[in-house]
Amino acid sequence: MEENLEPKIKEIVRRFPKGQDSLIEVLHKIQEEFGYISKEAQEIVARELRISQSKVFGVVTFYHFFRQEPIGKHLITVCKGTACHVRGAGRVANALEKALGVKVGQTTPDRKFTLGVARCFGACGLAPVVDVDGKTYGRMTPSKVKELLKMFE
């Protein structure tokens, strides 16, 4: 359990009206604070907002931007939008999986990298695109993957 989890969540929830209408905003704030939304955090949110645990769980699992597990130090996201897909994003994702030893959606055992995908970054002219910690790397190829990862070691 994260130290001071309950007091921190209570402080976040206090800033919002009780009830379901505040749920998404509260979850965003919790994820900003802790990096993810644990099962225990979901239980506390349900209790504090006076809504069911199943409602909280449903929202957390429905929206792709909420995470239930801690992520690595570096978040690598491969664009899988149409332009990136056509220009080889699948091969880039496969090369990243091989280099990191994890599948999309997983975190390396040392918690250094988490690999994900997104539908579009809006950088189609640079396709295929990979985002690492909010910085975009365009015209990515499988052969450039190891060089990219070395930048974050």
C-alpha positions in Angstrom: 0.0 0.0 0.0 1.2 3.5 -0.9 2.1 5.4 2.3 -0.5 8.0 3.1 -2.8 6.8 0.3 -6.1 7.4 2.1 -5.3 10.9 3.5 -4.1 12.0 0.1 -7.1 10.7 -1.7 -9.4 12.2 0.9 -7.7 15.6 0.3 -8.2 15.3 -3.5 -11.9 14.2 -3.2 -12.6 17.1 -0.7 -12.0 19.6 -3.6 -15.0 18.2 -5.6 -18.7 17.7 -5.0 -19.7 14.3 -3.7 -21.2 12.0 -6.4 -20.6 10.4 -9.7 -20.3 13.8 -11.6 -16.9 14.3 -10.0 -15.5 10.8 -10.6 -13.4 11.3 -13.8 -11.8 14.5 -12.5 -11.0 12.9 -9.1 -9.5 9.8 -10.9 -7.3 12.1 -13.1 -6.0 13.9 -10.0 -5.3 10.6 -8.3 -3.4 9.3 -11.3 -1.4 12.5 -11.5 -0.5 12.1 -7.8 0.3 8.3 -7.8 0.9 7.5 -11.5 -1.9 4.9 -11.5 -5.2 4.1 -9.7 -4.8 1.0 -7.5 -7.7 -1.2 -6.5 -7.3 0.2 -3.0 -7.5 3.8 -4.3 -10.7 2.9 -6.3 -12.3 1.6 -3.1 -11.4 4.8 -1.2 -12.8 7.0 -4.1 -16.0 5.0 -4.1 -16.5 5.4 -0.4 -15.6 9.1 -0.4 -17.7 10.0 -3.4 -20.5 7.8 -2.1 -20.8 5.8 -5.2 -20.4 2.0 -5.9 -17.1 0.4 -6.3 -18.3 -1.2 -9.5 -19.0 2.3 -10.9 -15.5 3.4 -10.2 -14.0 0.2 -11.6 -16.2 0.5 -14.7 -14.9 4.0 -15.4 -11.2 3.1 -14.7 -11.4 0.1 -17.0 -13.5 1.8 -19.8 -11.2 4.8 -20.5 -7.8 3.9 -21.9 -6.0 6.8 -20.2 -6.5 5.4 -16.7 -4.0 2.9 -15.5 -4.4 0.3 -12.7 -0.8 -0.7 -12.5 2.3 1.4 -12.0 4.1 2.4 -15.1 7.8 2.4 -15.9 10.1 5.4 -15.5 9.7 6.0 -19.3 6.4 5.6 -21.1 6.9 4.6 -24.8 3.8 4.9 -27.0 3.6 3.8 -30.6 1.1 5.6 -32.8 -1.2 3.1 -34.5 -3.2 5.7 -36.5 -3.8 5.1 -40.2 -0.7 6.9 -41.5 1.6 5.3 -39.0 0.0 1.9 -39.5 0.5 2.1 -43.3 4.1 3.2 -42.8 5.1 0.4 -40.5 4.1 1.2 -37.0 3.3 -2.5 -36.4 6.9 -3.5 -37.2 8.2 -0.7 -34.9 6.0 -2.0 -32.1 7.2 -5.5 -32.7 10.8 -4.3 -32.6 10.2 -2.5 -29.3 8.5 -5.6 -27.8 11.5 -7.7 -28.8 14.1 -5.1 -27.5 12.3 -4.6 -24.2 11.2 -8.2 -23.7 7.6 -7.1 -23.0 4.3 -6.9 -25.0 2.3 -3.8 -25.6 0.6 -2.8 -22.4 3.3 -4.2 -20.2 6.1 -2.8 -18.1 9.7 -4.1 -18.0 10.5 -6.1 -14.8 13.0 -3.3 -13.8 10.1 -0.8 -14.2 12.3 1.3 -16.6 9.9 1.2 -19.6 6.2 0.8 -20.2 5.1 0.1 -23.8 1.8 1.3 -25.1 -0.1 2.2 -28.2 -2.4 5.1 -29.1 -4.6 5.7 -32.1 -3.2 9.0 -33.4 -0.7 11.7 -32.3 -1.6 14.1 -35.0 1.9 13.9 -36.5 1.0 12.0 -39.6 3.6 13.7 -41.8 6.3 12.1 -39.5 4.8 8.6 -39.6 5.5 6.2 -38.1 5.7 8.0 -34.8 6.8 6.9 -31.3 6.3 9.1 -28.2 8.6 8.7 -25.2 7.7 10.7 -22.1 5.8 13.3 -24.2 8.5 13.8 -26.8 7.7 12.7 -30.4 10.2 10.7 -32.5 9.2 10.6 -36.2 10.0 8.4 -39.1 10.8 5.6 -36.7 11.9 2.2 -38.1 12.7 -1.1 -36.5 16.4 -0.5 -37.0 16.2 2.8 -35.1 14.6 1.2 -32.0 17.8 0.2 -30.2 19.3 3.7 -30.8 16.1 5.3 -29.4 16.2 3.1 -26.2 19.9 3.9 -25.6 18.8 7.6 -25.1 16.9 6.6 -22.0 19.4 4.2 -20.3 
